[in-house]
């Protein structure tokens, strides 16, 4: 092992900034006084991503750094829209403080340069552009039917690229004219991905051209087959030797730019390791170490494959591509450049890179046996910060290290390293790491290229800048890295409630909070405009401040300050993370070009979003709807000329792609679109005075159930009666119910869709308030997973949640909406299309270890109710607006300071709640203990409430309150008529202040109690003598039975009681599976459907207690949900288990959380991302909605 001796140097930076840059070298100590001049080299090209098909990131061209200034800029209408949200912020369970993104291939619009032109694609407007490399003038554009995520490639006078529409394209590089287009799947139905309708097989590998053959993959979801295509680069045909289309299975998800050598194809797969194939015939050559997953791949001239950044603590890996053998790993490595015997590694080391045997060393590289081969003295200040390490590949000696810059990417041009920074770009000497030059850009500079005498920098804010010697543009304004001064002895601000932060535009958010006494409002925050201070001297108890000028994907602190009664200043700081800003982007000053009053009436009728609007027929209607609302618009037409004209108009207005997309269809009769997804359906043709373009049955098929609305009409028909008659006949032909109006606003037909057959809800943690794990959903009575289709996939990604391990509250779904609770935040989605409807950041909302507690929220069709400190907040289900705050009922002493709202339940017009001590709920999610998997001890302590009460939802009036014993929160179970629970009346426990109880006395003097839900009057009570529920203790209700499951001392005790009188009906005991408790084996809870009781692994007849000859599969630490024929749980992946025939089926690489995260509701299976942070990798880390293929709405008769 080789270690470096290190020295430090400080360098003055350009652009009137100064900071400390640390350059560590094994042999040199130097001080940089001025810019080093590099001899001007021969102009070269950068014709593909990272320069060549080996993805070396290296060119021989050198730039003259003196006078290097911006020459031109191109700015996207909005920041790029990555395919995947992520990565998870950390692996809290394994104490890994930072996780690299393994799918960061489309964070910026990566440029390539060839023949004096710059080419790049866009995930914003689906367009490939060709710019003049010298002037930045746009030479031509070509728009596809989906986002373009990977950089194009230029070869032999043509430009090659792929699109999310599922096709690979070849254009003439000079003119932009289409040469050929190839799609191996044809016109298969689309899937919704973050509000965009794309192919199930997008081309997210780009197109690699080698020896006259164009290679690309069509792939996305690992539970579907993928396609590897090798076509003639000139013709796009599968003709000639080495040309093929291969259908591949085995859980592939090809994404990231592929590599090609003389013999091999190396294809990144996002969150799993690259696949290596024979280039000649597409057969599998071998595998590499699975830890080295990610979209970065580099093949050296001496046949070493570097790939990553890897999972866990960053297993950036060097492998032998021929044998697949692991050669070395580089902790928290991100990318690498190899030039001769020197390698330049970009990494962001964390504490996991500290040598466990020699803690004064920081490991840079480990051999195949995980033994250090390159290390450097440990410097705590450098942890979590990016560093470039240059080392000799043969001797393993470090040449230099550069820290102090916020580096996100690096390339090599001649003898100069160019580092993309956060809000900047820098040039470093490749021989000693010294800083040569630096300039400002806006955003993280992920995309770099040097060619044709210029440096091209592309950022995640959509800015593309060309730097040239003697550039003639003014340098970009410098963004300062500011901090609000934090005082260690600051006295916290006293808030009655809040804060709650909600984003209301792409660059702003509203913060609101309350104080017990009226006082002035004071808040300080950081934005792109610097430190902002807002003071309103008007005394008030309800405070509201709008944060403005917020940047893209930045974390800004904001501080609420106030003066105390003695004049002392109180202040508390919170975080505003704009990563979670899901607001709709629109061009500034976009004006609707339809009649304003008529458009306003239409938007009022159909709603202004967010959501998806389908418009039949190209024309101005689609753009007008986008300008007047937050709706994403999908416009369909069969006429190529109309499509082209409408696209051009929308591109000119900055609306195309991200707000309005046009999809060509061969026919309106059976369009390749999912069913039941559109919030609004409109017709351009009818608006123009024509008949609808599409049949009524097909229009009805697309409409979302419940709140979806279709409107076909004309503003000023020449003959209203005739128009009404035509529309009546139109709907009558297809048997679609519609209503009609004819007035001064025009003639309009309206049609809606009822709920899907057998659709249920998931309003509480375990389905309904009865805890049965069944919410009435039947999922179309499907039998296996492949009878369901992926409806939507995408946001939210893993970053919104704490981690997979904390057994947090599960999602809810009511009224066709999905509510997902993350770390101190709520994200609400449209269940039928995945549109993010709203989000709320609530720092005081946190609860874990739900198996030993109750959940902190529930929902009805109109509202979400969430416990926050000593209140329950009512949020509007449609827009997240804070409608009402319910307070805990007064105690006899009137003291509420140490009390917290605990249980939350909904029974019609009544809100149920319980009261516990403020320190009782579990709030920790970090570390192994916070997996809450232990069968006894502090992590299995039960949270208990002092009282149970009911309030009016209308005005918060107390209906009743019950208080006698300590109510075990996991047992609170309710129906519309009765509330049930188990309580302990042990006098000593009641007298104590502890309400998180790991005490054997809890199982003494227990009672099963039934209360009238309307009055709170006791109906009956029965003393209990179950086994001690050391591990878990649950109560659930269905079909007239109350089921208690007590788990402890290696056994389950199941006892079932008649709900009418509490009499014991039957009981059974059985051992934990394998006698073990790990991965939730001791935490099975009751679930009931179709007269069956499930307590994994056993299945009982609920009425008789007979044990059925069925065994539920294991393989996961979570609990389960029931729907139709299925029990849904984790068995490796999300699994559907048909309990009739004991048939499991699942979706590959789709991981739920460690408790409950996949729920059946609204006719769908909904699985918001909950497995993030699981650093074993492989998992897709996406939210997804599945729809039964045979789903259909309830049949209504006229007049219903």
N, C-alpha and C positions, 0 to 999 in steps of 0.2 A: 504494500500500500504506500502511496506517495502523498505527502502533505506539502502544502505550500507555506513558505514564509511570506508574510503579507505586510504591505505598507499602505499608507493612505495618502491621498492627495486631494486638494481642493481646486476646483476650476471655476473661473468666472464664466457665466453663460451669456449668450447674446440676448437680444430683444429686451434689454433692461431688466432682466431677471437674474437672481443669484440663488444658488442652492449649493449643496455639498454633494459632489460626485466622488464616490470612493472607487479607486482603481487599485486592485491588489495584484501584485506581480511577484513572481518567484525570483526575479533577478534585477528588476529595474526600479529605481525611484525617480519620479519626474514631476515637474510642475508645468502645467500647460499655460503659456502666456498668450498665445495668439493662435489664429487659425492655421492649421497645417495645409499646405497646398499639395494636391495630388495631381500629377501630370495628366493632362487631358488625353483620354484614350479614344480608340476607334468606336464610333457609334455601333451599337448592336441592337438586337431585338429582344423582346420579352414575349414570346408568342403563345405562351400558355401559363397556367397557374404555377407559380414558383419556378418559372423560366423554362423548364423542360419536363419531359415525361418521367424523369427520375425524381422530380420535385426537389431539385438541389437547392433552390433559392439563391443561386449564384450566377453572376454574369461577369465576363471579363471587362466590360465597359467601366471606365472610370469617369467620374464627374469632376469638373473644376469647382471647388467649394467656395472660392472667393466670389462674393457677389451673388451667391445662390439665393434667389428670392422667388416668391410666387409669380408665375407667368400667366396662369389663368385658373379659374375655378369653375366647376360644375356642381350644382346643388340639387339634390333630390327634393321633391316636394315635401317629403317627410322621411324620417329615418327608415333604413331597411327593416323589413319584417321577417325575422328569422323563422324557420319552420318549427323550431322547438324552443320552448321557454326553459331556461335553466342556466346552469346546473343547480343542484341543491346547494345551499349555502355552506353546509358542513355535514359531517357524519358525527352527530352528537353522541351516538351510542359508543363509538370507538374513539371519541375525543380527537377527531381529525378536524381541525378548525377551518379548513378550506378545501373545496373540491374543484378540480379543473373541469372545464366544459369539454365533453367528448364529442360535441356536435356543433362546434363553433364555425362551421364552414361558410355560413352566409350572414355573418354579423355585419359585413361591409360589402360594398359592390366592388369586387376585386377587378382591377384593370389589367389588360394585357396590351402590348404595344408591338405593332408590326407594320412595316411599309409606310411609316410616317403617320399612322393612324392609331388611335386608342379605342379599344373595344371593351365593353362591359355590359352585363345584364342587370336586370333589376327585379327584386322581389316586391317592389312597390307597384310598378305599372306594367309588369310582364313584358318589358321591352328591352331589346338589345340595341345599343347605340354605338355608332361609329363617330368619333370626334377627330378633328385635325389635331395631331400631336403638338403642333407648334402654337396654334391659336386657340384651341379648345372649341372651335366652331363645330356644330353638329353637321355631319356630312350625310348621314342617313339613319333611319330607325326602322326596326322590324318588331312588330308586336305579336306575341304568341297568345295562346289561350290559357296561360297560367303563369305564375311567378317563375323567373329564371334565377336560380340560386347559385350556380357555380360559374366561374369565369369561363368565357369562351376560349377556344383554341384556334389559332390560324395555321393553316398548312396548305401549301400549293395553291395559294390565291383564293382560298375559301375560308369561311368562318364557321366553326362547328360549336354547337351548344345543345343543352337539353333543357326541358321545361317541365314544370309540374303538371302540364297537360298530358304528360305521358309520352311525348314524342322527342326525338332527336332531330335537329335541324342542320342543314348545310346551306349557307348563303354565299353569294359572290362577295368577296371582301371589298371590292371597289364600289359596287352598286347597292348591295344589300338585297338583291333579288334572290328569291328562293331557288335553290338548285334541287334539293330534295328534302323530304320529311319522312321519318320512319317511326311507326308505332306498332309494337308487336301485339298489342291487345285490341286495337280498334276502338270502337265506340261503346265501351263498357260503361256502366253507370258510375257517376262521380261520387266522391265522398267529401264531406265538409271538413276542412282543415282551417281553423281560425277564421271562420266566416267566408272562406274561399271554397269554391267547388273545383276540386282537382281530381286527377286520376288516382286510382288505387295504386298505380305503378308510375309515380313521377320519376323523371330522370334527374336524380340528385347526385350523380357521379360526374357530371359533365361528359364531354366526349373527348376521348384520347385518340389521336391519329398516329399510327405507327406503321411504316412500310406500306402505305396505301390502303390500310384498313382502319375504319373508325370503330372504336369500342365504347360501349356505354352499357349501363344497367338500368332497368326499370324495376323499382322496388321501394317499399316503405314499411309495410306492416309485416312482422315476422310470422303472423298466423296466415299469411297468404303466400303463394308462390312468387318467386322473383324471376327476372329474365335478364340474361347476359346476351348482348347482341354484338356481333362483329359483321359489319357490312362494308361493301366497297365504298371507299371514301369519295369516289367521284360520282357514283350513281345512286348510292344508298340502297343497293340491292344485295340480297344474300346470295351472291354468285361468286364462284371461284374458290380456290383452295384457301383454307383458313377463314372462311366466312360461315357464320352460323348464328342461330338463335337457340340458346339453351334455356330450358325451363328448370329452375333450381328451387329446392324446398329447404328443409332443415333450418327453419327459423332465421333466415337471412333478412337483413335490412341494409342494403347497400346505399351508403351516403358518404360523401366526401370524394374529392378528386382521386381517380384511380391512377395507378402507375403502370408503366409498360417498359419491359426490357426486351432483349432479343428473344428470350424464351418465355418470360413470365408476364402474367397480369396480376397485379396486387390491388385488391379492392377493399378500401376501408368500409367498415360496417357500423359506424357510429359507436354505439355503446357496447359492441363486442369487437373482438380482435379482427384484423384484416383477413380476408380469404385469399389464398394463393392458388392460381390456376395456370395451366399450360396455355400460352397465348395461341398456339396453333389450333387447338381443338376445344378449348374451354373446359377441359377436364380438370378435376381438383388435383392440385399438386401436393398440398399439405397444409398444415395449420401452424400458427405461431402461438406463443404464450398468451392465454386468454386475458391475463392482467393488462397487457399492452393495448387495450381497446382505445378507440378514439379515431378521429378523422385526419390526424397528421400521419403522413408516411413519407419516408425518404429512402431511396435505394442508392447506395454508394457505388462508385466504380469497382470497388473490390468486393461487391456482392454482400454487403451488410444492410439489413433492413432495420431502420429506426422507426418506431411506431408508438403512438400514444395520443394524448398524454396519460392514459391509463386510469384505472380505478383506484380505490382505497387512497393511500397517501401518494398517489401519482407514480404508477409503475410505467413510466416512459421507458421503452424497452428496445434493446438491440437484439435482433434475431438473425439466424441463418435462414434465408428464405427457401433454400433447397431442402433443408432437413426440418425446419421449424424450431430448431433448438434455440433456447434463450442464451444469449451471450453476456448481456449485462442489463442492469436497470439503473435508472437515474431518478431518485426521489423528487417528485413534484416537477419533473421536466415537462416542458410544453412544446418546444420545437428545437431544431438542431440544423446546423450547416456544417458540412464537411468540405474542406479544401486541402487536398493533399494529406499530410499527416496531422493537420490541426482540425479540431472540432470546436465549434462554438455552440454552447448549450444555453438555451434560455430556460430558466426554471424559477420557481417561487417557493423556496424551501420553507417548510413548517417545522414545528418541534418534532414531528415524526421522523425527520431526517437526522436528528441527533443520534450519534453512535451510542447504542445502549450499553456497550462495554467500555467505551472511552468517551465520556460525556463532554469532554472539552473539544471533541471533533464533530464536524458537520459532514455527513456523507454526501458526496457528489455522485459517485457511481459505485455499484455493487456488482460482483461477478454472479455467475449462474447459481452459485451456492449462497447468495445473499451476503457474502463477505465483502467489506469495503475494499475498493481498489483505488479510489480517488477520494480524498477528504481534505478539508480545510479547517483551520481553527474556528470554533463556534463563536459567533457574534450574535447575541440576542437581538440587537437592534436590526439585524438584517432579516429576521424571521418574518415570513409573510410578505416580503417585498421582492420584486423581480430582480434577477441578477443574470448577467451573461458571464459564463465561465468558459474561458478558452483553455484547452488542454491538448497535450500531445497524445495522439491515439496509440502510439507504440510504447512510449515510456510511462504514460499515465501521469505525467507531471503537469501541474497547472501552470499556464503561462501568465494569465492575468484574470482578474474578476472585476466586473463593473457593477456597482450598486448605486443607489441614489436617484435613479431615473425610473419613472413609472412605465416600464417597457411592456408592451403587449405583443410585439412581433419584431422579427429581425430578418434581414437579407444581407447578402454580401455582393458588392460591386467593385471589381478590381481589388484594391487593398483597403477598402473602406466598408465598415459595417454600418448599415442604416437601421436604426431602431425606431419602430413606431411606438409612440408614447400615448398616454392619456393627455389629450389636448396638445400634442406636439409630435415632432419628429427630430431625430438627432443623428449626426454622423460621428462614428467612432473609428479610431485607428484599429485596423485588423491586426496590427503587430503588437500593440501594447495597451489598447483599450482607451487611449486618451480621447477626450472630447474634442472634436474638430469643428463642429457646427451644430446649431440648434435653431428650430423655428416653431412657430405656433400653428396649430390647426384646431378645428373644433370637433371633439369627439375622440374616441379611441381609434388610433391609426392601425387597424388590422391589415389593411391592404397596401402593399408596397411593391413597386417595380422601378427598375432603372433601365432606360432604353432611349435611344434616339436623342441623347444629350440631355435628358430630363429625369427628374425624380418624380414619381407619381404616388400620391398618398391618398388613400381612401379610408374614411372613418365610419363608425357606426352611427353617425348622425347624417349620413348621406352626402357628405362633402368630399369631392374629388378635386385635389389640387395638384397642378403641375409646377414644380420648381425648376427653374433654369438659371444658369449664370446670367447675371444682369437682367433678371426678370423685372418686368415693369409694373407689377401690381403692388399695392400697399400691403405690407405684412398683416396677417390676421391679428385681431386684438388678442392679447394674452389673457387667459383665464387664470386668475389667482386661486391658489389652493388655500382657502380661508378656514379658520376655525373660530367658533365662539368660545371665548375664554370660559373655562370651567373651574370653579373654585371648589377645592376639596371639602371645605367646611361650610358650603352653601346650605342654607336652611330650605327644605323643600317647600314648594308652593302648596297651599291647602286648597284642594279642589273638592267640591261637593260631588261632582261626577265628571267623567271624561278624562282626557280629551278623546274626541273622535275625529279622525281625518278622512275626508273623502275627496278624491280628485274630481274636478268639474270641467277640466279641459286638458289637452295634452301638456300644458305648461303651468297649470295652477291647481291648487287644492284649497279646500275650506276646512279649517279647524274650529271645532266648537267644544266648549266646556262650561261647567257651572260652578258657582261659588255660593256658599251658604248665605253670605252677606253681599249686598250690592257694593261693588267696588269698580275702579277703572280697569280697563282691559290693557294688558301689556304682553307683547310677544316679540321675540327676536328670532330671526331665521337667516339662513344663508341661501342664496340663489345665484344664478349666473350674473346677476347685477351686483353681487357683493353682499355684505351684511346689511340686512333690512331690519329696522325697528318700527313696530306698530304700537302706538299708544293712543287710546281713546279715554279721555278723562271722564266721560259720562258714566256714572255708577250704574252697574247692572249686575244681575245674578246670572244671566245667560250671555256668554261671550262667544263671538264669532269673528274670525280673522281669515282673510283670503291670502294665501301664499302665492306670489306671482313669480314669473321668470324662472320656473323650475326647469332644469336640464333633463336630458334623456338618460334614463337609467343611472341616476345619481342618488346618493344617500345624503340627505341634508338634515342636519340637526335643527330643531326649533325649540326655543326655551320660553315657557310661560313664567312671567315674573309678576310679583305683587308686593305691596308693602304690608307688613304685619301690623298688629295693633300697637306695637311699641316702636314702630318706625323702621324695623329691620326689613331688609329685602329678602324675599323668599323667591326661589327659582327652581324649576324642574325642567330637565331637558328630555325631549323625546326625538324619535327619528321619523323622517319623511323619506321613504324609499320609493323613488319614482319608477323603479322596476315594476311596481304594481299599479302603474297608471294605465288603465285600460280604456281611457277616453278615446272617442272617435276623432281622427284627424280630418281636417277639412282645409282647403286652400283659403287663405285670407281673402276677404272681400268677395267671396263667391256669391253671385246673385242669380236667383232663379229666373229663367227666361220664359216661364209660363205666366199666365194671368195670376198675379199674386193673391188676389182674394180667393179665386177658385182653388189654387194650390193650398192655401191656408185651410180652407174648408175640408179638402181631401185629407190633409195631414191630421187635422183635428179628428176626423172620422176614423182613420186607420191607425193613428198613433205615430209618434216621431222616433220610435226606436229606443235603444238599440235593437237590432234584429236583422232579418234578411227579407228583402222585398224582391219578388220575382215580377219582372215586366215582360210580357209577351210583345215582341215587335221592337225593332230598333227605332230610335227617334229621340226627341228632346225630353220625353217624360222621365226616363231613367235618371238623367242628370239633374232634372228639376227636383226629383224626390231626394236625391243625395244632398243637394244644396240646402234643402229646407228641413232636413232631419238628420238623425244619427243612424239611419238605416244603411246597411250595405245592400247594394242593388245588383241583382243578377238579371241581365237582359238577354233574351233568347230570340234568334231569328234564323230563317233559312236563306236569306238573301245576302250573299257576300258583299255586294255593293253597299247596301244599307249598313251592314256591320262595319265596313271600312270607314264610311263617312261618319258614323256615330262615334267610332273609336277615336278618330282623328280629333273630333270636336272635344271629346272628353280628355284626351291627352293634352290638348292645348290648354284646357282649364285646370289641369292638375288633378282630375278626378278619377282617371282611369285606373283600373286594377284594384287599388286598396279601397275604393269607395264604390265604383261601378265597373263591372266586368261584363263583357259580351261573350256569349257562348254560341258558336254556330251549331245548329242541329240539322240533321238530314230531313227530319219531319217533326211536326208538332204532335203527331199522333202518339208516340211513345218515346218521350225524351229520356236521355240517360241521366236522370236525376233521382235522388232518393225521394221517398214518400214522406209526407207528414212533417215537412221542415219549414215551409215558408210562413213567415208572420203575416205577410201581405202579398196578394196576387193582383196585378193590374194588367190592363191591356192598352197598348199604344194604338192598336188598330181601331178598337171601339171608340177611343177618344177622338180619333180622326174621322169618325162617322162610318166605319166599316164594321163588318161582322168580326167576332173574336177570331184570333189566329188559331186558337187551340180549342179542342172539344171541352165541354164543361166537365166531363168525367176526369179528364187528364188534369185540368186546372184544379179540380177538387182534390185529386190525389196528392198534389204537392203541398196543399194547405196544412198548416200546423193545427192540431186539435185545440179545442177550447178557445183560446183568445185570437187565433188566426182569423183573418178576414179577407175575402175577395171582393173587389169592387170593379165592375165593368160599367163604363158610362160615358156620356158625352156632355160637354158643358153647354153647348147651344145647338141642340138638334133642330133640323129644319122641320121635322114632324115628330113631336114627342110621342103621340099615340102609336105611330108606326114603329118608332124605335123601341118602345116598351113591348110591343107585340113581338118584334123580332127577338128581343132578349128573352121573353117568356118562352117562345118556341125553342130557342137555343138551349135553355136549361131543362126544359121538359123532355127534349129528345134523349138526354143522358140521365134523366131521373135525379137531377140535383136540385135540392130545395133552395129557392132564392126569394128575396123580397125586392120590391121595385118602388121607386119614388120618381115623380116627375114634378118639378117645381122650378122656381127661378134659378136654382143652382144647377139645373140640367136634369138629365135622365140617368138614374143610377140603379144598378142591380147589385145586391149584396148577398153574399153567401158565406156561411161559416161551417165549421166541422165540429161535431160533438166529440166527446172523449172516445178513446179507443176501447174496443171491447175488452172487458176484463181488466181495465187499468185500475191500479190502486194508488196508494200514497205511502209516503214514509215520513210521517210528521214528527216522530219521536225517535229517540236513539235506537230502539228496537222495533221499528215499524209504527206501531200505535202506542198509546199510553198503556196498553195491556201488556207490553214487554214480550209479546209472543213471537217476535221476529217475523211477523207476517203483516203486511199492510193492505191485503186484498188483491195484490197483483198476481196475474196468472201467466204473463209473458206469452200470450197466444197459445198456451199449452204446447209449446215447443218441447222437443225431447233432447236435443243435443245442441252444442254451441254453433255448429255450422248451419243450423236453421235460423240463426240470427245474423243480421248484416251490420257491419260497422256504419253507424249513422254519422257520427262526427268524431273528430280526434283533435287534440291540441291543448289549449289553455284550460285551467291553470297548470303550470308545470311544477316541478318539485320545490322550487324556492319559496313558494307561498306558505309552506307548512314547516313545523318545527323539525320533524324527523319521523321515521317510520315506527320507532320503538316505543313511544310514550303512551300508547294505548289511549289516544285522544278521542274526543267526541266524534261520532260518525257524521256523515252528510245527511241532509234532509231533502225531501222533494215533495212539494205540494203545488197544485195549480199549474203544472207543466213547467215548474222552475226547479232548479237544483241549487242547493245551498251547501257550500263547502267551507268548513272552518279550518283555518290555518293557524299560524303562530300569531296570536293577537290580531287576527283579521278574518273577515268574512268575504267570500267571493260568491256572487250569485250569477247563475247561468240560465239560459233558456235550455230546458232539458231536451228539446227536440232538434236544436241545431248548434248547441255549444256556445252561442253568443254570450259574452260576458255582459251582464245587464248592469251590475254595479258592484262596488267593493267598499269596504269600510275598515279602516285601521283603528283598532280599539286596544290601546296598551294595557288596560286593566282586565282584559278578558283572557283568562288562561286557566285551563283545567286538564289534568291528565289522570291516568289510572282509573279510567271509567269503570272497569270491572268491580272496583271497590267503592264506587261512588255512583251518583246519578250524573247524567249529562247536564250541561249548562244551557241547553237550548231546545226549542221545539218550534213548530210552525203550523199555521193554518193556511187557507188559500190566499189570505190577504196580507198576512204579517209573519215576521220572524220575531220570536221572543228569546232574548238572551240575557242570562244573569251576568251582571257587571257590578262587582263589589256588593253593596247592600241594596242594589236596585235590579229590576228587570226592565230592559229596554225593549220597546216595541218598534221594530223597523218595518217600513213599508216593503212588502215582498216585491213590488214592481220596480222601485227606484232606490231603495235603501234609506229613504228619508226617515229621520227620527221622529216618530209620531207621538210617542208617549213614554214616560218613565214611571214605572210602578215602584213604590217604596215598600220596604218591609213594614208590616203592622207594628204599631207601638207595643213595646213590652210593658209589663206592669211597672217596672222601674223607670221606663222611658229611655233607657240607655241602649243605644244601637251601635256605638263606636266599634265594638269588637265582634259584631255580627255580620254575616254575609248571606245573601240570597243563595240558596243551594239548589234544590230541585226545581225544575220548570216543567209544567205540563199544561196541555190545552184540552178542555172539554167544552166544546161549543162556545157559549158566551162567557165561560168561566176560565180564569187563569189560575192554575194550581201552583203553589210555591211552598218552599220549606225554608227554615231558618237554621243556620249553624254558626259555629265560631269562625272568625275570619281566617284563622290559621289551620282549619281542618282540611280543606281541599288540597289535593296534590298539585303543585305547580312546576315541579322540576322535570326536565326531559333530557338532561345530559347525563352520560355515563351509563355503565352497565346496570346499576341499581334502578335507573329510571326506565328500564324495560318492564319493570313491575312483574317479573316472571316468578318471583320467589313464592313458595307455597305457605310461608309463615314468616313472621317478623314484621319490621316496620313497613316494608313495601306492600304487605298484604293487609294492613290495618284498614278497618271499615270506617268510612265517613258516615257520621250519624247526625241527624237533625233534632233540634229541640221541639220544633212544632211544625205542623202542616196546616196550610190555610188556603182559602179560595177567595179570589178577587174578581170583581166585574171587569171584563175587558173594556167596557165602554168608558168607565170613569174611575176605575181603581178602587171602588167601594169594597170594603171587607164584607164578604158573605158569611164566612165562618172561620174559626181557627180551632185546631185540636192540639192539646198539649198534655201529655201524661208521662210517657216514657221516652227513651232515646230511639228514634226511628232510624232503622238501617236504610240508608239511601238506595242501595241496589234493589231493595224490595218494594219500593213505592210503585204501585200498579193500579191502573184506573180504567174503568169503563164509563160510559156516559151516566150510569146510574150509581156506581159504587166505587169507592177508593179503598184499596187494600194495602196493607204493609205489615211488617214485623217490627216490633219494638221490644226493647229491654227495659224492664222497670227496676233494675238493680239500683238500690238507693245510693250506694257509694259512687257508682258511675254517674248518676244524675247529679249528685252534689259536686262532683269534680268539674273542672272547666274543659277538660280534654274532650274533643268530639271526633278525633281520628283515633280509633280504638284498636289496639292490638293487645287485648286483655281477655283472659279466659272467662272473666265474670260477665262478659257480654252475652254469653250463651246461657246464662242463668236468668231465671224469672222472665222468660220470653213469652210474647203473646202475638198471635196472628189476629189482626184487627180489620174489621170492615166498617166503613163509614158511608152514610148517605152522601152522595156527591153534591146534592143540592143544598143540604142543610148542615152537613158535617156531623150529624147525630150518629152515635154508634149504633150499628145494626146487630153486630155480634162480635164476640172475641173468644179466642180459644188459647189456652196455654200450650206452649210448644216444648217438645223435647227432641229436637233433631240432633244429628251429629254436629259437632262444632265445625263451623265453616271457616276454619283457619285460612284456607286459601281463598275461597270465594263463597258467597252466600246470596242466592238470587230468588226472586219471586216473579212468576208470570201467570197469565190468565188466558184461557180460551175454552170455548165449548163447555162452559159451566164448571170448569176445573181450575183450581189454583195449584200451581206447581212450584215447590221449593226444591232447589238444588243446593246442597251443602257439600263442600269439598274440603277435605283435610285428612291428614295422617294416612295418605296413600289411597283413600277411597272416596267415592261419590256416594252420597245418600240422597236419593230422589224420593220425595214424599208428595202425594197428590191429595188434595182436599176438595170437597164439594163447596162451590162458591156460595151456595145459599145459606149454609150453616157452619162451614168450617170443619165438618166432620172428616176424619181421615178416610180416604177411599182406598188407597194402596201405597205401598212403598217398596223400594228396592235399593240394594247396595251393590257396588261393583268397584273393582280396582281401577286406578289410573292406568291408562294404556302403557303396557310394559313396566308398570310400577314406577314410572318416571314422571317428573313434573315439568321438565323443560319444554319450551316452545308452546306454552299454554296447555299442556296435557292435563294439568290440574285445574283448569279454568273454564271447562265447558259449561255453557249455560243452556237453559231450556229454550227450544224453538218448537213451534207447533204449526202443523198444516195437515189438512185432510184427515184429521183424527189421529195423526201420528205425533209422537213426542220424540224429539231428537236431543240427546245429551251425548255428544260425541265421546266414544264411538258407538254407543248403544242407540237403538231405535225401539220405542215402546208403542203399544196401543194405548192411547191416552185414556180411554174409558176403563179398560180392564187392568192395565198394567202389564199385560203379557209382553214378554220380550220377543221382538220379531227377529227372524233369521236374516238380519241385515247388519252390515258393519260399515259405518261411515269411514271414508278414507282419511288418513292423517296427512302430514306434510306441511303444516302451517301453524303459526302461532295465534291466528286471529279467531274470531267467532264467526257466526254464520247468519244468513238471511234466507227466508223462504219465499217461493213464488211458484204458483202452478204446480208443476211436477218436480220442481227443483228445490234442492238446498244448495245455497251459493256460499262458497268459502274458499280459503286458500289451501291448495294442495300443490305446493310449488308455485303454480300460477293461479290466477282466478279460475275457479273450477265450478262447473255446473254438474251437480250429482242428481241424476234422475232416480229418486228414491223408490220408484216402482220396480225398476229393473236393475238397480245398483250400477248404472252406467255413468261413469264420469267423462266429461269432455271439457276442454279448456282452450284458452288462447295463449299461445307461446309468448313468453317473456313479458307477461303482463302481471305485475306484482301489486297486490293490495297492501294496505298498512298492517300493522301488528294487532289490530283489533277488528274494526268494521269500517270498510270504505267502499264496498260495492253493494248497491242497493237497487231493488226492483221497484219501479214506480212509474206512473204515467204511461204504462204500456211498454216501458223500456228497462234495460239494465244499465244503470248509471254508475260509473266508476271514476270519480275525480281522483287525480293523482295523490297517492298517499304512501308510496314506497320509497320516495326520494330520500337521500341520505344513506341508503343501503349501499355501501361502497364496494360490495362484491360485484357491482356493475351489472351488465347484461340487460337489466330491465329497461323497458321503453321509456319510463318516466314521462307519461302523458296521461291526461284525462281523456276519457272515451265514453261514448254512448252507443249502445247496441239496440237495434230494433228488430223484433221478430219479422221474418220475411213475409209472413202471412198476416201481419197486423192490419186491422181494418176498423173503421169507426163504428160506433153503435148505430144501428139502423133507426132513423127517426121517421115518423110519419108526418105528413103535412099538418101544420098547426101546432106541433110540439116545439 
